[in-house]
C-alpha cells in the first residue's frame, strides 16, 4: 500500500512524463520537496496512531530517519538512471527525429551549434524545409531538403518527426503564425530561436541557456498532476456509468432495435487528439442510409431521425456508448466534440485555428456543447469553436467539473436537441 501511495504521489508530481529531457539538478530538488510531502502523508496515516511507543522523541526520530532513507535512495537511483540516459543521448543511442524549419544564415548557425555544442539535447536532424522563395545551399550533402512549409504537417507524419526547430530570419517572422497553425495538434515538441529584441525586453523564457537559446512552446495544457487526475476521473466515471447503467443500456438497445431496422450501435470515424482518427460509438438515432446522398449535419426536425432517436438525443442517451471510448482512452469526459475529417476541412477554410483543438482529447461534452449546443452547419461549427478555444486556454479540473454539472442538468431536464 505504501508503494502504491508513492507511485501516485510521484505520478501527480510529473516524474513519469517526458523523463528523458529533464534537468538532473531540478529533478533532485523537486524529489526532495515531494519526498517531504510523501513522508508526512504516509507517516500520518500509518504510524501516528500506533501504540507501540508513547515517546514523541522516538516518533520524530523515526520520521526523519524515514525521510533520510527515502530521499537518499531515491535521489541516488534517479541520478544513476538519468546519468545513463544522458550518456545515451549524447552518443545518440537515444535521439529525437528532428526537423529544421529555415534555410538561410540563421538556420545555418543554429544547425552548426546544435550539432557541435548541444549534443545533450539528443536532436537528430533528418531534413530541413525552407520558408521563403529561396533555400540556402549550406545544407547540400548534410540535410535532406523536403520542400516548403505548405506540406509541413504531412512531412511530420511521414518522417515521424518528434522535434521541430524554427530558425528563420527576422524578415520571415510573419510566417511564424502560419507555421504554428500547421503544427497545432501534432505530437511534436516545438522550439523557436528568439529575436534579440525579445531577449532584451525579457518577453520570452529561454531554455538551454548554455547552448543555443531556444524558446520551447509548451504543448502541455494542464500540469502533470491535473492530467493524472483527469484521466483517473475519466476511468472511474466511465467505468461506473457502464456498470451501473447496464440495465438502462439494455433497455435502450432493445427499444432501438424494435422501433427501426438497422444496427443498435452506430459507429463513425472521427478525428481525435493529434489529428488521429478513431471509431466513435453511439446508439443509432437515425434511419439506415441517412447519408446515402452525402455528408450532412443533423438539423431541427431532421426527417432522418427516428421518433425514438429524437427522445434519445434530447436526453443524450444516444451518446452513452461513448463512455467506452473514454474508458479505452480515445476520448475524455470533457473536451471539444470530435468531428469528421470532411467537416474539419471545411471549417479550416474559414478558421485555420481549428487545429488548436487537436491538442486535447475530444470529449463527450464540452463548453461549446453546453453554451452553444449542436451545430447544424459549418458556420455554426465555427461559432461554437470560440467556446472550445476558451476551454482549451483555461483548462482545469475545476472547469471540467463545472461543465459536467451543467451537462447533467441538461440531461435531467431533457433540453438537448
N, C-alpha and C positions, 0 to 999 in steps of 0.2 A: 504493500500500500504506500509506503514511504517512497519507494522507487517511482511509482506511478505519479505521485504528487510532484516529485522533482521533474519528471517528464513534462507535466502540464505547466509548471512554472517556467521552465526553460522554453517551452513551445510558445507560451504567451509573450515571452520576452524577445522572441525573434531569433533565437540561437540556431534554429534549423532552417532558416531562409537565407538563400544566397551565401552559402557557407564558404565558398572559395575566394570571394573578393572582399574579405573583411580585414581590418587592421588588427594585428595581434595586441597592440597596446590598448586600443579601445575595447576589444573583447575582454581583456584582462580586468580592466576597471569595471566594465558592465557586469562581469561574472561575480566580482567581489560584492557589488551592490545587490545583485539578485540573490547571492548566497546569504546575505544578512536577512533579507525578507523571507526567504525559504526556510532558513533555520528557525527563525522566530515562529513562523506559522506551524511548522512540524513540531517544534518543542512545546508550543502552546497546546496543541491537540493531543499529543501522545504522552507527554511526560509531566505536565504541570499538575495533573490530578493524581499522580501515582503516590502511594502512601509508604513507599519503601524508605523515604527519608523525610525528616522534618527540618533539615538544615538548609536554609536559604543559600548559605555559602556553597554547599555541595551542588545545589541546583545551578547556580551561576557558573561554577567551575565546569560542570558538565556542558552547559550551554556554550561557553567559549571554546571548550575542547572540541565539541561537535562542529562548530563553525570553522575552527582552525584546520581540522582534518578535512572537512568537506572542501573548503576553499583551496587548500594547498593541493590536494589530489586532483581536483577538477581543473585548476589552472595549469598544473604540470601536464596533465593529459591533453588539455586543449592546446597548449603551446607546442607539444610534440607533434600532434596531428596537423596543426596549422603550419608548422615549420616544414613538415614533409610535403604538404600540398603546395607551399610557396616554392620549394625546391623544384617540384614537378612542373609548376607553371613557368618558372624561369628557364627551365630546359625544354619547355614546350611539349612535355609529356601530356600535360593538360593544357588546353588552349581554347580560345573562343573564336569561331569563324567570324571574321570582321570585314566590313565594307567601308571604304573611304569615299566620301562624297566631296568632290573637288578635284581640280586638275591643274591648278596654277601654282604660283610660288608658295602660297600658304600651305597648300596640300603637300608640296614637296618637303617643306621644313618639318611639318607635323609627322609625315611618314618617316623621315630620317630619324627624328628624335624618338618616336615610339619604337622603332626597330632597334635602336642602339642603346638608349638610356632608360627605357621604360619596359624592359622585358618582364618585370614583375607583374605587369597588368595581364599578361597572357593573351595579347591580341595577335591573331594570325590573319593578316590581310590576304584575302583571296582575290580581290579585284577592286577597281575603283570605277566611279561613274562621273561624268562631267556635268557641270551645271550650266555654263554659258554655251556660246556657239562654238568655242574652240576648246581643245584639250591640250594640256601640256605634255611635251614629249619625254619628260623626265622618267615616266613610268614604263617606257618601252623596254620590254625584256625583264621587267621586275614585277609589274602587276598587270593582270588581265583587264582590258577595258570592256565594260558591258553596256556602253551607251550612255544615254542621258537619264534625267530624273523621271521622265514620263512613265517608265516601266519599273519604278523603284520597288513597289510592293510585290510585283511578280518576281523580280530578281531576288529579293529577300527570301521568298518562299522556295524558289527553285534551288538556290545555293545554300539554304539552311543557315542563313546569317543570324548570329547571336548578338553582335555588337555593331553599331553604326557610329562612325566618327565623321562629323560635319566640319570640314576645313575649307571654307570658301572665302573668297576675297571680300573686303568690305563693300565693294561696289555690287556684289551679288547678294547682299543681305536681304533684299526684298524677296528673295526666293525661299527664305527660311520658313515662312508660314506655309508655303506650298509643300515643302519637304516634310515638315512636321505633320501636316494633314495626311499625307500619304503614309506616314509611319504610324498614325493613330491606330490603336487596336492590335498592332502586330507585336508579337512576343520577342522584342529586341530591346537591348539597352541602347540608349542614345546619349552621345556626348558631343558637345559643341565647343569650338575654340572661341573664347570671348574676345570682344574688342578691347583695346587698351583703354578706351573711354569708359567702358562698363567697369573695368577693374579699378580705374582711378576714382570713380564716384561710388564704388562699393555696392553696385546694384546686383552683383552676382556672387554666388558662393562657389569658390574654386575648390576642386578636389585635385589630388595628385600634385601638390604644390612643389614637390621635389623634382618633378619632371615637367612634361608638357602640361600647362594649365588647362584643365578641362572643366566645363560645366556639365554636370550629369543631370539629365532631365529625369526626374523621378517618375517611375511608372506605377509605383505602389500608391494607391489612393487611400488606403487605410493602414494604420500601424499594424505591425505583425500580430500583436495580442488581440486587436479587434478583428483581424482576418480570421484568427483561430476561433474566436467566439462566434463569428458569423457562420462559419462552417459547422460548428457544433450545434448552433441553433437550427441550421438547415437540416442536419441529420436527425436531430431529436424531434423537431416538429413534423417533418415529412414522414418519419417512421411512425410517430404517434397517430397521425391522420390516417395513414394507410392501414394500421392495425385496428384502431378504434372505429374508423369509418367504414370498415369492410362490409358490414350489413347494408349500409347506405349505397355502397358501390354496387353490390349485388342487385339491389332493387332498381337502381338507376340503369344498370346494364340490361336487366330484364325488360324494363319499360321501353328502352331504346330499341331493343330487338323486336318487341311486339308491335310497336307503333309505326315502324317503317322498315323497308327492306334495306339490307346492307350490313356491313360490319359494325360491331358495337364500338370498337376503338378506332378512331381516325388518326392516322399518323402522317406527318408532313415534314419536309426538310426545311429547317430554319437555320439562321446564321447566329453563332454564339460568340463566346469570348475569343479574342484573337482571330476573328472572322472565320472560325472553323464551323463547318456545317454539322448539324446533328438532327436526329429524329425527335420531334415533339409529339406527345401523345395527348389526345382529348377524347371525350365521349362524342360520338358523331352527332352533330346537331343539324346537319343539312341532308337533303336527299342525295342519293348516289348520282354522280355525274353533274354535280353543281358547277364544276368548272370545265365542262366539255368545250365551251366556247372561248376559253382563255382565262387568264388570271383576272380575278375580281375580288374586291373587298366587300364584306357584308355591309348592308345599309339598313336604314329604318324600313320596317315592313318588307324585308327581303323575302321574296317568294321561294327562295331556295331553302329557307329554314323551315324545319318541320314544326308543327304545333308544340310537341314535347321539347324540341330544341329551343324554342323561344323561352319556355319556362326554365330550362337548364341555364340558358345564357343570363337570364335575369338574376338567378341565384348563384351563378358561377359554378354550378355543378359540373358543367362540361369540362372545366379545367382541372378537376380533381386528379385525373391520371397524371398530371404534370408533377405531382409530388414524387412520382417515381423518377422523373427527370432530375428533380432536386436531389433525391437520395443518391443517385449514381454520379452526380457532380456536373451534369450538363447545364443545370440552371441553379438559381438561388431562389429563396422565398421572395426577396425584394431585388429588383433590378429592372432595367429597361425591357420592354416587351420585345421578344425576338421577332424579326421579320424575315420574309423570303428574299432571296437574292434579287429577284425580279423587281420588287418594290424598293429595295435598297438602292439599286442602280438609278431608279427614277428620283428617289429622294436626294441622292448625292448630286444629281444635276442641278438641283435648286439649292441644297445645303450641304456642301462638301464636308462640313464638320460633323456630319452624322457618324463618320468613322470613329469619332471620340467614344461612342457607346460601346465599341468593341473592346475597350479596356477592361470591362467588367463582365461578369456572367449575366445573362438575361434572367429575368425573374417572372414568377407567377403574377406578381402585382408590382406596381411601380408608382412613383409620384405622378407621372404622366397619366397613368390609368386612373388614379384617384382624382386628380384635379381636372383632367380633360375627358377621359373615357375612351371608348373605341373610336378609331378614325375611319371615316367612310371613303376617303380619297387621299391622294398623295399630299395635297395642300394641308389637310388636317393632320397628316402624319408629321409634316414639317412644323406645324404649330405645337403639336404635342412634344416634339423634340426639345423645345425650350425647357420644359419641366424636367425631362430626363437629364439634360445638361446641368441644370440646377442641382439635381440629386447627386450626380457624379462629383460635382465640385464641392459638395457639402456632405459627402458620405460619412455616416457614423452609425453605430449600433442603435443609438437613441432615435435617429431618424428612421431607421428600419422598423423599430417598434411602433413609432407613430403611424407609419404607412400601413403596417399590419393591422393596427387597431381600426383605422379608417376603412380598410378593406373588409374586415369582419362586420363592421356596422353596415356597409353596403350590401353584403351578402344577406344579413339578417333582415334588412329592410326591403330586399329584392328590388333594389333600384338600378341594378345593372341593365345593360341593353345588348 
